Amino acid sequence: MDISAFSADDFDPKEWINQQFKVTEVLDKENQLTSIVSKLQLYVQQVNGAIEETSEHVIKNLPRVMHDTDMIQKEAILLKDKMQVVKEEITKIQRDTASSMATLEKLDKMKTELQTAKQALHEADNWTVLATDIEEVFETHNIDAVAAKVISMQQSLVVLANAVDFQERQLQLEGFKNRLEAMASPHLVRAFTNKSVEESRKFVEMFAGMQRAAQLLKYFARCEKAAMVQEWTRLVELDQDHGVPEWLAAFYHLILSNWQSNVKWCQQVFGNSDMLPAIYTDVLTTMQKDICGSVDVALKQQMDQLSFLISLKEISDRFANNFQASTLQLGNRESDFQVQIQTAIYSLYTGYVSQYGTLEERQLMRDVSDLVQTSADPTEMVQVLAQATSPVVLACNKAVNRCFSLTFGAGILGLKTAVQFCLSKHLDHFRGVMRQIEIEKQSKEEWSMFQTCLNLLQSISDLQNSVNDLDKELVAIILDSTKSADKSPPEVDLRAILLTKQSYHQMLQFISALKEMSEPSVLEDVKEKLEKVSKKAHQSTLDVMFAPISEQLNNAQAAWLSSSSTTQQLPDYGYAPLEYITQIGEYLMTLPQHLEPFLAKEGGESQADVLLGNVAKQTCVSYADLLLTLHDVSPNTSKQISIDIGYLGNVLEDLGFSLTDTISQIATLLKLPPDTYHVQSAGCSAKLVAMVRQMRNITSS
């Protein structure tokens, strides 16, 4: 039986009893209860026995515990009294010896001051001796001896910091340092130039002792800069068989080799190479003027100036990556230095990037100048333009690649201007063709001019599609390049190096505006111009397509006049469409077969459908305008006109179109008997009802 539950804080007797009877299936619950009670009584007896034994043990040991407690209390009181006595003795000693301690402190201070004064007097004497001796040593030109004297004077000056003539002594020492530096500088430069470790170390110790270590680093920087400038001059003057790209690559290679050797040398001489990044940044910055001068001369001799600049920048790219890798190997990961070195490398191209738009415009015009050879024949010109569309767009795509290769995308505004200028110039050829078509459409064969117009529309449509694709690609490239530039950690935005602050701000504004557009577009201006050219070409095509119809409509009045000579009313089957309208119908039915080979598209409404729809609408409008000019129309003529209109409606229906409401109502009004005209004309346009009534000479009620 488990009685461990009795010790729980939340012990419930009822729950425990119920649990005991659930453990096993008990047939005789009375016997089970008796057994449990017996066991519990036994446990109670055992517990009582244990409690009694423990109580006896406690009672037996209680006197000893009380005695120990009393002893501890007495010892604590005794310790407290002793501590109080000690405290009083310490206070008394402090009170009795306060004046003595003050005297001792005063004596110690006087001793220190006397020692300082003694040392100052000694150093003053030493200074006088050194100042006298150093002049003689200067005359020997023994740099080491002079340096030893100067360093000794430097140490003496520290002790004489409180001397009355400290400022004069300091100025005197600076004069000696300047003379020593002037004496040592030729030897120092020679040691740095020859990369002599022992000699250089000697000068490092010397300048450190003079507290002029910073000045020593300036000498080292000047030596390195002079060596690099001399190397560039040597490359330019001696290597005349090559050009700027080879010179620049060789110069960059020299800098990398020099960097790697200088890292080891500086570790040996200076103990570290921390000064090198700033030195090489200064060297690259200083060399920009000389390098740009050589580039400017070479650039004037280049036909493809942008490709030349891109080749130079690719050389700089490789150098920048290699140089950055070399600096990172030294653990130099400071972002400030990376920005400085990238600025020093790429600032070379800042001036050329500012001219990028002009250079790109010239390059594009050279690329496309030979694509379109002008011709007096519009048909030939349209064929030439159709063949030129793909090369023109390809040239623009190459311009995009050049922009990002040379400027990292910094020249996107110049690229936009150049591409739009190129495409606008190409559009001028289309405008010229349309002017030729306007002049010659009256003299050339209709079908020949018609096909020329269709080919022109196809060329314009192809150009529109190509420009739209180019625009989408350009937007995607610009936004992707912006994401790349914004990635972390951004060591440096090279676009900010290549642009002036104003130009960089303008570029960011342009990109921001592009992101906010619902339909981003870079070439929106040229797309608008292209849309206008397309609309004008459509109108020219419609004019050419409608010319035969207009000619037949001019013959309509003569045909109606001939049909009105018969005064006898004929039955409906006695009327047939006149020749003018059948000619129009036959012409309309032939249009699809001429349109589809040129303008058919898969899915959606084709341009052929649009053109046919416009011709059908224009036919109805012109036909209605002609009918509304008639006067004194006889019943036979009215009937004939309604038959002609019905024929036109059937033709348009076969083509998938219908008559306009105006001409449909005119046909209806022409068919109405005069006596019921007013009643049956209800529902038609009041204006048309009145005009047709006057046309048919029906009296108003």
C-alpha positions as CSV (number, residue, x, y, z in Angstrom):
1,M,0.0,0.0,0.0
2,D,1.4,3.4,-1.1
3,I,1.2,6.0,1.7
4,S,3.5,8.6,0.0
5,A,0.4,10.6,-0.9
6,F,-0.1,11.5,2.8
7,S,2.8,13.9,2.7
8,A,1.4,15.9,-0.2
9,D,0.1,19.5,0.5
10,D,-3.1,18.8,-1.4
11,F,-3.8,15.4,0.1
12,D,-7.5,14.4,-0.1
13,P,-8.5,11.4,2.1
14,K,-11.6,10.7,0.1
15,E,-9.7,10.6,-3.2
16,W,-7.0,8.3,-1.7
17,I,-9.6,5.8,-0.3
18,N,-11.4,5.7,-3.7
19,Q,-8.1,5.1,-5.4
20,Q,-7.3,2.2,-3.2
21,F,-10.5,0.5,-4.1
22,K,-9.9,1.1,-7.8
23,V,-6.5,-0.6,-7.9
24,T,-7.8,-4.1,-8.2
25,E,-11.2,-5.7,-8.6
26,V,-12.1,-6.5,-5.0
27,L,-15.0,-9.0,-4.5
28,D,-15.1,-8.6,-0.7
29,K,-14.9,-4.9,0.0
30,E,-15.4,-5.5,3.8
31,N,-12.3,-7.6,4.1
32,Q,-10.4,-5.2,2.0
33,L,-11.5,-2.3,4.2
34,T,-10.5,-4.2,7.3
35,S,-7.0,-4.9,5.9
36,I,-6.5,-1.3,5.0
37,V,-7.5,-0.1,8.5
38,S,-5.2,-2.6,10.1
39,K,-2.2,-1.5,8.0
40,L,-3.0,2.2,8.8
41,Q,-3.1,1.5,12.5
42,L,0.3,-0.3,12.2
43,Y,1.8,2.7,10.4
44,V,0.4,5.1,13.1
45,Q,2.1,3.0,15.8
46,Q,5.4,3.1,13.9
47,V,5.1,6.9,13.5
48,N,4.3,7.4,17.1
49,G,7.3,5.3,18.2
50,A,9.6,7.4,15.9
51,I,8.3,10.7,17.3
52,E,8.7,9.5,20.9
53,E,12.3,8.4,20.2
54,T,13.2,11.7,18.5
55,S,11.6,13.7,21.4
56,E,13.7,11.9,24.0
57,H,16.9,12.6,22.0
58,V,16.1,16.3,21.7
59,I,15.3,16.6,25.4
60,K,18.5,14.9,26.3
61,N,20.7,17.2,24.1
62,L,18.9,20.5,24.8
63,P,21.0,21.5,27.9
64,R,24.2,21.2,26.0
65,V,22.8,23.3,23.1
66,M,21.7,26.0,25.5
67,H,25.2,26.1,27.1
68,D,26.9,26.4,23.7
69,T,24.6,29.2,22.7
70,D,25.4,31.1,26.0
71,M,29.1,30.8,25.4
72,I,28.9,32.1,21.9
73,Q,27.0,35.1,23.1
74,K,29.6,35.9,25.8
75,E,32.4,35.7,23.2
76,A,30.6,38.1,20.9
77,I,30.3,40.7,23.6
78,L,34.0,40.3,24.5
79,L,35.0,40.8,20.8
80,K,32.8,43.9,20.5
81,D,34.5,45.4,23.6
82,K,38.0,44.7,22.2
83,M,37.1,46.3,18.8
84,Q,36.0,49.4,20.5
85,V,39.3,49.7,22.4
86,V,41.2,49.3,19.2
87,K,39.2,51.9,17.5
88,E,39.8,54.4,20.3
89,E,43.6,53.6,20.2
90,I,43.7,54.3,16.4
91,T,41.8,57.6,16.8
92,K,44.3,58.6,19.5
93,I,47.3,57.7,17.4
94,Q,45.9,59.7,14.4
95,R,45.3,62.7,16.7
96,D,48.8,62.5,18.3
97,T,50.7,62.0,15.0
98,A,48.8,64.4,12.6
99,S,51.4,67.2,12.9
100,S,54.3,64.8,12.5
101,M,52.8,63.3,9.3
102,A,52.3,66.7,7.8
103,T,55.9,67.5,8.6
104,L,57.1,64.3,6.9
105,E,55.0,65.0,3.8
106,K,56.4,68.5,3.6
107,L,60.0,67.2,3.9
108,D,59.3,64.6,1.2
109,K,58.0,67.2,-1.1
110,M,61.0,69.4,-0.4
111,K,63.3,66.4,-1.2
112,T,61.5,65.8,-4.5
113,E,61.8,69.4,-5.5
114,L,65.5,69.5,-4.6
115,Q,66.1,66.4,-6.6
116,T,64.2,67.9,-9.6
117,A,66.1,71.1,-9.2
118,K,69.4,69.2,-9.1
119,Q,68.4,67.2,-12.2
120,A,67.3,70.5,-13.9
121,L,70.7,72.1,-13.1
122,H,72.4,69.0,-14.4
123,E,70.4,69.0,-17.6
124,A,70.9,72.8,-17.9
125,D,74.6,72.2,-17.7
126,N,74.2,69.3,-20.1
127,W,72.1,71.4,-22.5
128,T,74.8,74.1,-22.5
129,V,77.5,71.5,-23.2
130,L,75.3,69.9,-26.0
131,A,74.4,73.2,-27.5
132,T,78.1,74.1,-27.7
133,D,79.3,70.7,-28.9
134,I,76.6,70.3,-31.6
135,E,77.9,73.2,-33.6
136,E,81.2,71.4,-33.9
137,V,79.5,68.2,-34.7
138,F,77.5,69.8,-37.5
139,E,80.8,70.9,-39.1
140,T,81.9,67.3,-39.3
141,H,78.7,66.4,-41.3
142,N,78.4,63.2,-39.2
143,I,74.7,62.6,-39.3
144,D,74.7,59.9,-36.6
145,A,76.7,62.1,-34.2
146,V,74.4,65.1,-34.8
147,A,71.3,63.0,-34.3
148,A,72.7,61.7,-31.0
149,K,73.2,65.2,-29.8
150,V,69.8,66.4,-30.9
151,I,68.1,63.4,-29.2
152,S,70.0,64.1,-26.0
153,M,68.9,67.7,-26.2
154,Q,65.3,66.5,-26.7
155,Q,65.5,64.4,-23.6
156,S,67.0,67.4,-21.6
157,L,64.3,69.7,-22.8
158,V,61.7,67.4,-21.2
159,V,63.3,67.9,-17.8
160,L,63.6,71.7,-18.4
161,A,59.8,72.0,-19.1
162,N,59.4,74.4,-16.1
163,A,62.5,76.5,-16.9
164,V,62.0,80.2,-17.5
165,D,63.7,80.0,-20.9
166,F,61.9,76.9,-22.0
167,Q,60.4,78.5,-25.1
168,E,63.8,79.8,-26.2
169,R,65.4,76.4,-25.7
170,Q,62.5,74.8,-27.6
171,L,63.0,77.1,-30.6
172,Q,66.7,76.5,-30.5
173,L,66.2,72.7,-30.6
174,E,63.7,73.0,-33.5
175,G,66.4,74.9,-35.4
176,F,68.9,72.1,-34.8
177,K,66.3,69.5,-35.9
178,N,65.7,71.5,-39.1
179,R,69.4,71.6,-39.8
180,L,69.7,67.9,-39.1
181,E,66.8,67.1,-41.3
182,A,68.2,69.2,-44.2
183,M,71.5,67.4,-43.8
184,A,69.9,63.9,-43.7
185,S,67.3,64.4,-46.4
186,P,69.5,63.5,-49.4
187,H,70.8,60.4,-47.6
188,L,67.2,59.6,-46.5
189,V,65.8,59.9,-50.0
190,R,68.6,57.8,-51.4
191,A,67.9,55.1,-48.7
192,F,64.2,55.1,-49.5
193,T,64.8,55.1,-53.3
194,N,67.3,52.2,-53.1
195,K,65.0,50.4,-50.6
196,S,67.9,50.0,-48.2
197,V,66.5,48.4,-45.1
198,E,69.4,49.1,-42.7
199,E,69.8,52.7,-43.8
200,S,66.1,53.3,-43.7
201,R,65.7,51.8,-40.2
202,K,68.5,54.1,-39.0
203,F,66.5,57.2,-40.2
204,V,63.3,55.8,-38.7
205,E,65.0,55.6,-35.3
206,M,66.5,59.0,-35.8
207,F,63.3,60.8,-36.7
208,A,61.4,58.9,-34.0
209,G,63.9,60.2,-31.4
210,M,63.4,63.8,-32.8
211,Q,59.6,63.3,-32.6
212,R,59.3,63.8,-36.3
213,A,58.1,60.4,-37.5
214,A,55.2,62.0,-39.4
215,Q,57.7,64.1,-41.4
216,L,59.7,60.9,-42.2
217,L,56.5,59.3,-43.7
218,K,56.1,62.4,-45.9
219,Y,59.6,61.9,-47.3
220,F,58.7,58.3,-48.0
221,A,55.4,59.3,-49.7
222,R,57.2,61.9,-51.9
223,C,59.8,59.4,-52.9
224,E,57.2,56.9,-53.9
225,K,55.2,59.5,-55.8
226,A,58.3,60.7,-57.7
227,A,59.2,57.2,-58.6
228,M,55.7,56.5,-60.0
229,V,55.6,59.7,-62.0
230,Q,59.0,58.9,-63.4
231,E,57.8,55.5,-64.4
232,W,54.8,56.9,-66.3
233,T,57.0,59.4,-68.1
234,R,59.4,56.6,-69.0
235,L,56.6,54.5,-70.4
236,V,55.2,57.4,-72.5
237,E,58.6,58.5,-73.8
238,L,60.3,55.2,-74.5
239,D,57.4,52.9,-75.5
240,Q,56.3,54.7,-78.6
241,D,55.4,51.5,-80.4
242,H,52.3,51.1,-78.2
243,G,49.5,53.4,-77.1
244,V,47.7,54.6,-74.0
245,P,46.0,51.2,-73.3
246,E,49.3,49.4,-73.1
247,W,50.9,52.2,-71.1
248,L,48.0,52.2,-68.6
249,A,48.1,48.4,-68.2
250,A,51.9,48.5,-67.7
251,F,51.6,51.3,-65.2
252,Y,48.9,49.6,-63.2
253,H,51.0,46.4,-63.2
254,L,53.9,48.4,-61.9
255,I,51.8,49.8,-59.1
256,L,50.6,46.4,-58.1
257,S,54.2,45.0,-58.1
258,N,55.4,48.0,-56.2
259,W,52.6,47.7,-53.6
260,Q,53.4,44.0,-52.9
261,S,57.2,44.7,-52.5
262,N,56.5,47.9,-50.4
263,V,54.2,46.0,-48.0
264,K,57.1,43.7,-47.0
265,W,59.7,46.5,-47.0
266,C,57.5,48.7,-44.8
267,Q,56.9,45.9,-42.3
268,Q,60.7,45.6,-42.0
269,V,61.5,49.3,-41.8
270,F,58.4,50.9,-40.1
271,G,57.0,47.9,-38.3
272,N,53.7,48.2,-40.2
273,S,52.3,49.2,-43.7
274,D,49.4,51.3,-42.5
275,M,50.7,54.3,-44.4
276,L,50.7,52.6,-47.8
277,P,47.0,53.0,-48.7
278,A,47.1,56.8,-48.3
279,I,50.3,57.0,-50.3
280,Y,49.0,55.0,-53.3
281,T,45.7,56.9,-53.2
282,D,47.7,60.1,-53.4
283,V,49.9,58.7,-56.2
284,L,46.9,57.7,-58.3
285,T,45.2,61.0,-57.7
286,T,48.4,62.9,-58.7
287,M,48.8,60.9,-61.9
288,Q,45.3,61.7,-63.2
289,K,46.4,64.9,-64.9
290,D,49.3,63.2,-66.8
291,I,47.2,60.2,-67.8
292,C,44.2,62.3,-68.9
293,G,46.6,64.4,-71.0
294,S,47.8,61.3,-72.9
295,V,44.2,60.0,-73.2
296,D,43.0,63.3,-74.6
297,V,45.7,63.2,-77.3
298,A,44.9,59.6,-78.2
299,L,41.2,60.1,-78.1
300,K,41.3,62.7,-80.8
301,Q,42.9,60.2,-83.1
302,Q,40.2,57.6,-82.6
303,M,37.2,57.0,-84.9
304,D,35.4,55.0,-82.2
305,Q,36.1,57.1,-79.2
306,L,33.7,55.3,-76.9
307,S,35.2,51.8,-77.6
308,F,38.6,53.3,-76.9
309,L,37.4,54.7,-73.5
310,I,35.7,51.4,-72.7
311,S,38.9,49.5,-73.3
312,L,40.7,51.9,-70.9
313,K,38.1,51.5,-68.3
314,E,38.2,47.7,-68.5
315,I,41.9,48.0,-67.7
316,S,41.1,50.1,-64.7
317,D,38.4,47.6,-63.7
318,R,40.9,44.8,-63.6
319,F,43.4,46.9,-61.7
320,A,40.8,48.0,-59.2
321,N,39.8,44.4,-58.5
322,N,43.4,43.2,-58.2
323,F,44.4,46.2,-56.0
324,Q,41.4,45.7,-53.7
325,A,42.2,42.0,-53.3
326,S,45.8,42.9,-52.4
327,T,44.6,45.3,-49.7
328,L,42.1,42.9,-48.3
329,Q,44.8,40.3,-47.9
330,L,46.4,42.7,-45.4
331,G,43.2,42.9,-43.5
332,N,42.6,46.4,-44.6
333,R,38.8,46.4,-44.9
334,E,38.1,50.0,-43.9
335,S,35.3,51.3,-46.1
336,D,36.8,54.8,-46.1
337,F,40.0,53.5,-47.7
338,Q,38.1,51.5,-50.3
339,V,36.1,54.6,-51.2
340,Q,39.3,56.6,-51.5
341,I,41.1,54.1,-53.7
342,Q,38.1,53.6,-56.0
343,T,37.7,57.4,-56.3
344,A,41.4,57.7,-57.2
345,I,41.1,55.1,-59.9
346,Y,37.8,56.0,-61.5
347,S,38.0,59.8,-61.2
348,L,40.1,59.6,-64.3
349,Y,36.9,59.0,-66.3
350,T,34.8,61.8,-64.7
351,G,35.4,64.3,-67.5
352,Y,34.7,61.7,-70.2
353,V,31.4,60.5,-68.5
354,S,30.3,64.2,-68.5
355,Q,30.7,64.1,-72.3
356,Y,29.2,60.7,-72.7
357,G,25.8,61.9,-74.1
358,T,27.6,63.9,-76.9
359,L,30.0,61.1,-77.7
360,E,27.2,58.5,-77.8
361,E,25.1,60.7,-80.1
362,R,28.0,61.0,-82.5
363,Q,28.6,57.3,-82.4
364,L,25.0,56.4,-83.0
365,M,24.8,58.8,-86.0
366,R,27.9,57.2,-87.5
367,D,26.4,53.7,-87.0
368,V,23.1,54.6,-88.7
369,S,24.2,57.2,-91.2
370,D,24.8,54.7,-94.1
371,L,21.7,52.6,-93.4
372,V,19.2,54.9,-95.3
373,Q,20.2,56.0,-98.8
374,T,17.7,58.6,-100.0
375,S,15.7,58.0,-103.2
376,A,13.2,59.9,-105.1
377,D,11.0,56.9,-105.4
378,P,8.7,56.4,-102.4
379,T,8.5,52.6,-103.0
380,E,12.3,52.2,-102.9
381,M,12.5,54.5,-99.8
382,V,10.0,52.4,-97.9
383,Q,11.9,49.2,-98.7
384,V,15.1,50.9,-97.5
385,L,13.4,52.0,-94.2
386,A,12.0,48.5,-93.7
387,Q,15.5,47.0,-93.9
388,A,17.0,49.8,-91.7
389,T,14.7,49.3,-88.7
390,S,16.5,46.3,-87.3
391,P,20.1,47.8,-87.6
392,V,18.9,51.1,-86.1
393,V,17.5,49.3,-83.0
394,L,20.5,47.1,-82.8
395,A,22.7,50.2,-82.8
396,C,20.6,51.6,-79.9
397,N,21.1,48.3,-78.0
398,K,24.8,48.6,-78.5
399,A,24.6,52.1,-77.1
400,V,22.9,50.7,-74.0
401,N,25.8,48.2,-73.5
402,R,28.3,50.9,-74.1
403,C,26.7,53.1,-71.5
404,F,26.8,50.5,-68.7
405,S,30.3,49.3,-69.7
406,L,31.8,52.8,-69.5
407,T,29.7,54.6,-66.9
408,F,28.2,51.8,-64.6
409,G,24.8,53.4,-65.6
410,A,25.9,56.9,-64.5
411,G,25.3,58.1,-68.1
412,I,21.7,57.0,-68.4
413,L,20.4,60.5,-69.0
414,G,23.0,61.0,-71.8
415,L,22.0,57.6,-73.2
416,K,18.3,58.6,-73.2
417,T,19.0,61.8,-75.1
418,A,21.3,60.1,-77.6
419,V,19.0,57.2,-78.3
420,Q,16.0,59.5,-78.7
421,F,17.9,61.8,-81.0
422,C,19.0,58.8,-83.1
423,L,15.4,57.4,-83.4
424,S,14.0,60.9,-84.0
425,K,16.4,61.3,-86.9
426,H,15.3,57.9,-88.3
427,L,11.7,59.1,-88.0
428,D,12.5,62.1,-90.2
429,H,13.1,59.6,-93.1
430,F,9.5,58.3,-92.5
431,R,8.1,61.8,-92.6
432,G,10.0,62.5,-95.8
433,V,8.5,59.4,-97.4
434,M,5.0,60.4,-96.4
435,R,5.6,63.8,-98.0
436,Q,6.7,62.1,-101.2
437,I,3.5,59.9,-101.0
438,E,1.3,63.0,-100.6
439,I,3.0,64.6,-103.7
440,E,2.9,61.5,-106.0
441,K,-0.3,59.7,-104.9
442,Q,-2.2,61.6,-107.6
443,S,0.1,60.6,-110.4
444,K,1.0,57.0,-109.6
445,E,-1.0,53.9,-110.1
446,E,-3.5,53.4,-107.3
447,W,-2.5,49.8,-106.4
448,S,1.2,50.6,-106.5
449,M,0.8,53.5,-104.2
450,F,-1.6,51.5,-102.0
451,Q,1.0,48.7,-101.6
452,T,3.7,51.4,-100.8
453,C,1.5,52.8,-98.1
454,L,0.9,49.3,-96.7
455,N,4.6,48.6,-96.6
456,L,5.2,51.9,-94.9
457,L,2.6,51.1,-92.2
458,Q,4.3,47.7,-91.7
459,S,7.7,49.3,-91.3
460,I,6.3,51.8,-88.8
461,S,4.6,49.1,-86.9
462,D,7.8,47.0,-86.8
463,L,9.7,50.1,-85.6
464,Q,7.1,50.7,-82.9
465,N,7.3,47.2,-81.6
466,S,11.1,47.3,-81.6
467,V,11.2,50.7,-79.8
468,N,8.7,49.4,-77.2
469,D,10.9,46.3,-76.6
470,L,14.0,48.5,-76.4
471,D,12.3,50.8,-73.9
472,K,11.2,47.8,-71.7
473,E,14.7,46.4,-71.8
474,L,16.2,49.7,-70.9
475,V,13.9,50.2,-68.0
476,A,14.7,46.7,-66.7
477,I,18.5,47.3,-67.0
478,I,18.3,50.7,-65.2
479,L,16.3,49.3,-62.3
480,D,18.4,46.2,-62.0
481,S,21.6,48.2,-62.0
482,T,20.1,50.4,-59.3
483,K,19.3,47.4,-57.2
484,S,22.9,46.2,-57.7
485,A,24.3,49.6,-56.6
486,D,22.1,49.5,-53.5
487,K,23.1,46.1,-52.3
488,S,24.8,45.9,-48.9
489,P,27.5,46.3,-48.0
490,P,27.9,49.1,-50.6
491,E,31.6,49.9,-50.5
492,V,31.2,52.7,-52.9
493,D,28.7,53.9,-55.5
494,L,30.9,54.3,-58.6
495,R,28.2,56.4,-60.2
496,A,28.8,59.1,-57.5
497,I,32.5,59.1,-58.5
498,L,31.9,59.5,-62.2
499,L,29.4,62.3,-61.9
500,T,29.3,65.8,-60.4
501,K,27.1,66.2,-57.4
502,Q,24.4,68.0,-59.5
503,S,24.5,65.3,-62.2
504,Y,24.4,62.5,-59.6
505,H,21.3,64.2,-58.0
506,Q,19.6,64.5,-61.4
507,M,20.3,60.8,-62.1
508,L,18.8,59.8,-58.8
509,Q,15.7,61.9,-59.4
510,F,15.3,60.3,-62.8
511,I,15.5,56.8,-61.4
512,S,13.1,57.7,-58.5
513,A,10.6,59.1,-61.0
514,L,11.0,56.0,-63.1
515,K,10.2,53.7,-60.1
516,E,7.0,55.7,-59.4
517,M,5.6,55.4,-62.9
518,S,2.7,53.0,-63.3
519,E,4.1,52.1,-66.7
520,P,7.9,53.0,-66.5
521,S,9.3,54.4,-69.8
522,V,12.6,56.0,-70.7
523,L,11.9,56.7,-74.4
524,E,8.5,58.3,-73.9
525,D,9.3,61.3,-76.1
526,V,10.3,59.3,-79.1
527,K,7.4,56.9,-78.6
528,E,5.0,59.9,-78.8
529,K,6.6,61.1,-82.0
530,L,6.4,57.6,-83.4
531,E,2.7,57.5,-82.6
532,K,2.1,60.7,-84.4
533,V,4.0,59.4,-87.4
534,S,2.0,56.2,-87.3
535,K,-1.3,58.1,-87.2
536,K,-0.3,60.3,-90.1
537,A,0.8,57.2,-92.1
538,H,-2.6,55.6,-91.4
539,Q,-4.3,58.7,-92.7
540,S,-2.2,58.8,-95.8
541,T,-3.0,55.1,-96.4
542,L,-6.7,55.7,-95.9
543,D,-6.6,58.6,-98.4
544,V,-4.9,56.4,-101.0
545,M,-7.4,53.5,-100.3
546,F,-10.4,55.8,-100.5
547,A,-9.4,57.6,-103.7
548,P,-11.0,55.0,-106.1
549,I,-14.2,55.1,-104.0
550,S,-14.2,58.9,-104.1
551,E,-13.8,58.8,-107.8
552,Q,-16.8,56.5,-108.3
553,L,-18.9,58.6,-105.9
554,N,-18.2,61.6,-108.2
555,N,-19.9,59.6,-111.0
556,A,-23.0,58.8,-108.9
557,Q,-25.0,62.0,-109.7
558,A,-24.6,61.4,-113.5
559,A,-25.8,57.8,-113.0
560,W,-28.8,58.9,-111.0
561,L,-29.7,61.6,-113.5
562,S,-29.7,59.0,-116.3
563,S,-31.9,56.7,-114.3
564,S,-34.4,59.5,-113.5
565,S,-35.2,59.9,-117.3
566,T,-37.7,57.1,-116.9
567,T,-40.9,58.5,-115.5
568,Q,-42.7,55.2,-115.3
569,Q,-42.7,53.6,-111.9
570,L,-40.9,50.2,-112.2
571,P,-41.5,47.2,-109.9
572,D,-38.7,46.3,-107.4
573,Y,-37.2,43.7,-109.6
574,G,-36.8,46.3,-112.3
575,Y,-34.1,48.0,-110.4
576,A,-30.5,46.9,-110.2
577,P,-27.4,48.5,-108.5
578,L,-25.8,51.1,-110.8
579,E,-22.3,50.8,-112.1
580,Y,-20.7,53.3,-109.7
581,I,-21.9,51.4,-106.6
582,T,-20.9,48.0,-108.1
583,Q,-17.5,49.4,-108.9
584,I,-17.2,50.5,-105.2
585,G,-18.4,47.2,-104.0
586,E,-16.0,45.2,-106.2
587,Y,-13.1,47.5,-105.0
588,L,-14.1,47.0,-101.4
589,M,-14.2,43.2,-101.9
590,T,-10.7,43.2,-103.3
591,L,-9.2,45.1,-100.4
592,P,-8.8,42.2,-98.0
593,Q,-6.6,40.2,-100.3
594,H,-4.3,43.2,-100.7
595,L,-4.2,43.9,-97.0
596,E,-3.7,40.6,-95.4
597,P,-0.3,39.7,-96.8
598,F,1.1,42.9,-95.4
599,L,-0.7,43.5,-92.1
600,A,-2.3,40.3,-90.9
601,K,-1.7,39.4,-87.2
602,E,-2.4,36.3,-85.2
603,G,-5.2,36.9,-82.7
604,G,-6.9,40.1,-81.9
605,E,-7.9,42.9,-84.3
606,S,-5.4,43.3,-87.1
607,Q,-4.4,46.5,-88.7
608,A,-6.1,45.2,-91.8
609,D,-9.4,45.1,-90.0
610,V,-8.9,48.6,-88.7
611,L,-8.1,49.9,-92.2
612,L,-11.1,48.1,-93.7
613,G,-13.3,49.4,-91.0
614,N,-12.1,53.0,-91.5
615,V,-12.6,52.7,-95.3
616,A,-16.1,51.3,-94.8
617,K,-17.0,54.1,-92.4
618,Q,-15.5,56.8,-94.6
619,T,-17.5,55.4,-97.6
620,C,-20.7,55.6,-95.7
621,V,-20.0,59.1,-94.4
622,S,-19.0,60.4,-97.9
623,Y,-21.9,58.6,-99.5
624,A,-24.4,60.2,-97.0
625,D,-22.9,63.6,-97.5
626,L,-23.3,63.3,-101.2
627,L,-26.9,62.1,-100.9
628,L,-27.9,65.0,-98.7
629,T,-26.8,67.5,-101.4
630,L,-29.4,66.2,-103.9
631,H,-32.5,68.1,-104.8
632,D,-35.8,67.2,-106.7
633,V,-35.2,63.5,-106.4
634,S,-37.8,61.6,-108.5
635,P,-39.5,58.5,-107.1
636,N,-37.5,56.3,-109.5
637,T,-34.3,57.9,-108.4
638,S,-35.3,57.5,-104.7
639,K,-35.9,53.8,-105.4
640,Q,-32.6,53.5,-107.3
641,I,-30.6,55.1,-104.5
642,S,-32.2,52.8,-101.9
643,I,-31.3,49.8,-104.1
644,D,-27.7,51.1,-104.3
645,I,-27.5,51.6,-100.5
646,G,-28.8,48.1,-100.0
647,Y,-26.1,46.7,-102.3
648,L,-23.5,48.6,-100.4
649,G,-24.9,47.3,-97.1
650,N,-24.6,43.7,-98.4
651,V,-21.0,44.3,-99.5
652,L,-20.1,45.7,-96.1
653,E,-21.9,42.8,-94.3
654,D,-19.8,40.3,-96.3
655,L,-16.7,42.2,-95.1
656,G,-17.9,42.0,-91.5
657,F,-19.1,45.6,-91.2
658,S,-22.4,47.4,-91.5
659,L,-23.9,50.7,-92.7
660,T,-23.8,53.7,-90.5
661,D,-27.0,54.8,-88.8
662,T,-27.2,58.0,-91.0
663,I,-27.1,56.2,-94.4
664,S,-29.4,53.4,-93.1
665,Q,-32.0,56.0,-92.1
666,I,-31.6,57.8,-95.5
667,A,-32.3,54.5,-97.3
668,T,-35.3,53.9,-95.1
669,L,-36.7,57.5,-95.7
670,L,-36.1,57.2,-99.5
671,K,-38.3,54.0,-99.6
672,L,-41.3,55.5,-97.7
673,P,-44.4,56.4,-99.8
674,P,-45.0,60.2,-99.9
675,D,-48.5,59.9,-98.5
676,T,-47.4,58.0,-95.4
677,Y,-43.9,59.7,-95.1
678,H,-44.8,61.7,-92.0
679,V,-46.2,58.8,-90.1
680,Q,-43.6,56.1,-91.1
681,S,-40.6,58.4,-90.6
682,A,-41.2,58.5,-86.9
683,G,-38.1,57.2,-85.0
684,C,-35.7,58.6,-87.5
685,S,-33.5,61.7,-87.0
686,A,-35.6,64.8,-87.3
687,K,-32.9,66.5,-89.2
688,L,-32.6,63.7,-91.8
689,V,-36.4,63.5,-92.0
690,A,-36.6,67.1,-93.0
691,M,-33.7,67.0,-95.4
692,V,-35.0,63.9,-97.3
693,R,-38.5,65.4,-97.4
694,Q,-37.1,68.4,-99.1
695,M,-35.0,66.2,-101.4
696,R,-38.1,64.3,-102.5
697,N,-40.3,67.4,-102.6
698,I,-42.8,66.0,-100.1
699,T,-45.1,68.6,-98.7
700,S,-45.1,69.1,-95.0
701,S,-48.4,68.6,-93.2
